[in-house]
Amino acid sequence: MEDSVTAKIMDEDVKFGFIGRGFRLKCVEFIREHRHVAFKNAISDLPVDPVSISTQVSSAIDAYMSGVIVSDEDVNQWLLTPEGFYYAFESSLKAENSDIEKAKVEKLHDRLDEENMAVLRDYWGPSLQGSRYNDIIEAVKKSTVEDIHRALNSDKESIDAYLAWLDSQEETKDS
């Protein structure tokens, strides 16, 4: 994995740094803090009736305890939100430019186009999706190749030769 990737934003080459798998642990801290604030807000409006208080406190404690554990799926879901994308964007930008100002981060984020967003998501892939990212990519490739063999009723060698030929055509086009 490269240490950085460059995206073009507002005709400027902007470098983004590697955020790594430790980034997901920072996401857990961020999510947990948001849940804690939500819990505090929920218990701040407790009713005065003792029976209602007991029921609501019990529900609040259950919600709080289940909120302490942040699952892999919770992190994945949060990273798909605009807030999660911005957190990844800012973290990666600061990994390469630690002294960048918040206003500059926001401006670059606002001006990011779809093409460069895809560049960043691809670069962040293993960091955003954990170690499963590479496993998923490899599984899709393997499944696709198996489907091709089955659909064409061909042997592996002839398909592999064809795929190698396609790759060589792509390399020729890029040169």
Secondary structure, 3 states (H helix, E strand, C coil): CCCEEEEEECCEEEEEECCCCHHHHHHHHHHHHHHHHHHHHHHHCCCCCHHHHHHHHHHHHHHHHHHHCCCHHHHHHHHCCHHHHHHHHHHHHHHHCCCCCHHHHHHHHHHCCHHHHHHHHHHHHHHHHCCHHHHHHHHHHHHHHHHHHHHHCCCHHHHHHHHHHHHHHHHHHHC
